[in-house]
Amino acid sequence: MNRRLALTQLAALCAATASPAAFAQPDKAITIVVPYAPGGTTDLLGRLLAQHMSPLLGRTMIVENKPGAGSGVGAAHVARAAADGNTLLVATSTTLAINPWLYKQLAYDPAKDFAPIGMIGAVPLLVVVNPSLPVKTIAELVALSKSRPGGLVYGSAGNGSPHHLGAEMFKAATGANLKHVPYRGSGPAITDLLGGQIDLMFSDIPPALGHVKAGKLRAIAVTSAKRQPAVADVPTIAESGQAGTKDFEAVAWQSVVAPAGTPPELINRYAEALAKVMKEPALRVRLEGDGFEPVSAPMSPAQLGAYQRSETERWGKVVRASGTTID
């Protein structure tokens, strides 16, 4: 009887240990890993999520920056973390849909190593030119690029960045004659654009917005499907009437994922909290003012997984067409 009682108690203990409540460890903080350096859009999103989701979950949430390898360092860290609900990742389109095509060796598997939680939103790009360039519309930009023997020169935040691939998608759609110069981040590229060393850039809205308002750069289009509140007077590329751009859209996106194997009960709980946060009017206004497009409707974990697969296929075509690879 004593042996049977001991086995029963052991089974109960194992069941309790394997329960989502035990995995969650309420006395332990949830770490949100941001796979980029502090100060950027992804970092801002991670910190806002920690601030707004913490009260809903009744858990302390902290942000840990792990930059490097185009978000690969932070992604690999989370992929190896315990699937106990205590580690989350702010995963971008680069992390989940672009890197598999760029890197010959990737330290994580985007399709197998993560459990989708939900979408945060998109980061549209702003097509900006040096004011000395005699163009004010997409049609004029394409025409000028084709009229110049060497084409026009555009800068990006680096090989394989959304800025680079967004421009390459635009080239493929319009036949524009554009030459790429990669930089180590958006800052140096914008500096050279201001100085006239390059002609144009597909930039995140926040770092370019101040220069546009000051008249130091000219914004001619946004790459999202609809106009953006931060630059409401700037048309979309699809509105330009340029051949090949009717359904044009090239945006980076941000989502939240957990290590694969995280209990479904926790995934659903986090997904519900994220959906509530993304509906908060004050938060949406702030994000839109910074040039970010919050998700318009909650995306379930299953829907995010399906979206990731479709985006991986779409960006794969762009990467292969550009011929870009990173060792």
N, C-alpha and C positions, 0 to 999 in steps of 0.2 A: 504493500500500500504506500509506504514511504517513497519507494522508487517511482510508482505511478504518479503520486502527487508531485514529486520533483519534476518529472517529465512534463506534466500539465503546466506547472508554473513556468518551466523553461519555454514551452511553446507560447504561452501568453506573453512572456517577456519579449520573445522574438517578434511576435505580431505587433506588439506595441512599438518596438524599436523600428519596425519597417513602416509604420504608419506615417502619413503626411505630417501629422502634428509633431511627431518626433523629428522628422526631417527638417521642419521649419525652424526649430530652435528659437523661440520668441525672444530669448535673452541675448541673442547674437545679431549683430547688424547685418543687413543685406548689402553686399558690395555691388555697385554698378560700375562695371569696367568700361571706360571710354578709351577706345584704341587709338586716340590721337592726343596731341599735346594740349595743355590747358589754353583756353582763350578762343578756340574756334567754335563753329556752329555745333558740332557734335558734343563738345564739352559743355556748352551752354544747355543743350537739351538734356544731357545726363544730370546736370545739377538741378534743373527745373523739375525733372521727373522725381528725383530724390526728395525734393522739397514738398511736392504735391502728393506723391503716392504714399509717403511715410505715414501721415495721419490716417489714411484709408486702410492701411495694412496693420497699423498698430505696431510698426517695427521701425527702428532706426535704419536709415539708408545712407550710405556714404559713397562717394565717387572716388575711383582710383584710376588715374591716367596711366595707360601703358602704350605709348606710341611706338611706331616703327613698322617697317616693311609694308607700308600701305594699309595699315590696320591689322596686319597679320600677326604681330607680336601679341596684341591684346586678345585677338580672336583665339590664338593657340592656347593662351593662358586659360581662357574660359572653357575651351574644349576639354582641357585636362582637369578642370576643377570638379569637385564632388557634386554629384547631381542631387543636392539636398535643398535647393531653393535659396541658398544663401549667396549665390553668385550669378549676376545677370550681365549681359553685354548689350551696349548700344551698337547694333550692327548696321552698317550702311550698305548701299548697293555695291560699293567697292568690295566690302568684306564678303558678301554672300553671292554676288552675281558676276563681278568683274575679275577679281583675283584668280579664280580658277582657270581663266583663260590667259592671264598675264604671266603668272609664275610657273616656271617649269617644275619647281618643287615647292609645294605648299604645306605648311606645318599643321594644317587642319583640313577637314573635309566639310565644306559648307553644307552639303546635302545630308550628311550623316551625324555630324558632331553636335548639332544644336536642335533644341526644341523651340519652335516659333511661339511667341507670346502675342505680339501685336504690332501694328504699324503706328509710327509717330507722325510721319508726314514726308513732304518732299522739299528739296532745295532746288528751286528753279535757277537757271543761269541767265545772266544778263549779257547781251551782246553789246560790247562797248568799243568805241573806236577813238583814236586820237582826233581831236577837233580839226586838225589840219587835213584829215582825209575828207575829200569832197563827196561824202555819202551821208544820207539821212534816212535811208530805207534799206531793207534787205535786198530789194530788186537792184538798187543802185550799187550796193556792196558786191553782189554777184557779178553784175556787169563790169564794174571796175576791175575786179579780180581777173576776169577773163580778158580784159583789154591790155593788161600789163604783161609783158613777156615773162617776168619772174613771178607774177602773181602778187598776192598780199601775204604778209607775215603775221601769224598769230602766236601769242604766247599762252602757256598753260602752267598750272601748278606742278606739272611733272608728267612724265610718260605714264599712260594708263589712268590718269586722273579723270574724273567726270568732265572736267573742263576740256581736256584733250579729246576724249572720246565723243563728247557732245559736238565739238567742232568737226570731228571726222564724220560723224553721222550727218551733219549739215553738208559737208563736202559731197558725200555720196548721194544725198538727196537732190542737190542743186547743180552739181558739177562745178562749183566754185573752185578757183585756182588759189589754194591757200597752202602756205608752207609753215610747218610747225617748229617752234623753238621752245623746248621744255625748260622750266625753271625749278628751283627748289622752293616751291610754295608760291602762293598767290601774290604775296607782298612784293617780291622782287620783279615779278612779271608786270604788276601794275606800275611799279616805279619806271620800268623801261617803256611801258605804254605811255605814261605821262611825258616821258622825255623824247618820245618819237622814235625810239629804237625799233619798236614793232608797231604794226598798224592797228591791230585789234585783239580782242580777247573775249572768250566766253568765261565770264567771271561769276562767282557767287555774288549775290546782290549786296550784302553788308559791306565788304571791303571796297566796293566800287561806288556805292551810293553817295557818299560825301563828295567825291570828286565829280560825280555827275551833277549834283546840286550846285557845286561851285563853278560849273562850266568848264572844268578841266578835262572832262571826258564827255563823250556824246553817247547816250544809250539809244540804240535803234530797234531793239526787240528783246523779248524774253522767250525762253525756250519751253515754257510750260504750256499746257493746253488752254489756260485762261489767263487773263491779265492779273497782275499782282498789286495788292493795295499799296505796297511801298513805292511802286512806280506805276501808278494807275494810268498815266498818260502814255505809257510805252506799250505798243501793240505786241502781240505774240508773233512768232515766225509764221505760224499757220495763217494769220490774218494778212500776211504780206501780199498774197496773190502770186508769189513766185512759184514757178513750176516745180513740182516735187515736194512742196511743203504743206499740202492740204491738211494732213493729219500729223504734222511734225510735233514731236514732244521728246525732249531729252532732259530729264531731271534726275538728280541724285535723290536717294530716299533713305530714311532712317527708320529703324525698327528696334524692337527689344526681343532678345532670345535668351535662353537658358541652356545649360549643358544638356545634351541628350540623356534621356533616362530620368529627368526631373519628374516627380509624380504629377500625373494629370490634374489632380485636385489643386496643386499649387499653381500650375500653369494657368488654369482657369481662373483662379483667384487673382493672380497678377494681371491677367488679361482684362478682367472686369474692372480692376482698379485703374489700369491704364486707360480704358475706354471712358471712365468717368472723368479722369483728369483732362483728357483731350476734348471734352465737351465744355470745360470751364471757360466762360466768355472772356474773362480778364486775361487768361493765359493765351487764348487764341489771338486776341488783339495784340498782345505783346509779340507773339511769334510772327504774326503777319507784318507787324511794323518793322521787324528785323529781316524781312525778306524770306521768311519761311512759310511754307504752305501746309498747315496742319491737316491731318487726315479728315476728310469730310464726313465719313461714317466709320464707325468701329469696324475693324477687320479681325475676325476670329483667328485663333491659332491655325486652324485648317486653311482658312482663306489666305493668310500670310504665307503659309507653306506653298500653296499653289501659285501665288504671285511671285514668290522667289524663284520657283522653277521656270515660270514664263519669262521673267526678267533675265535669268541666267542664259536662256536660249537667245534672247534678243540681243543682249550685250556681247554674247559670244560671237555673233555675226559681225558686230562692229569691230571688236578686237581683231578678229581674223582678217577682216578687210583692211585694217590699218597696218597689219604686220607687226604690231608691237608685242614684244616679249620682254620679261625681266628675269634674269638668272637668279 
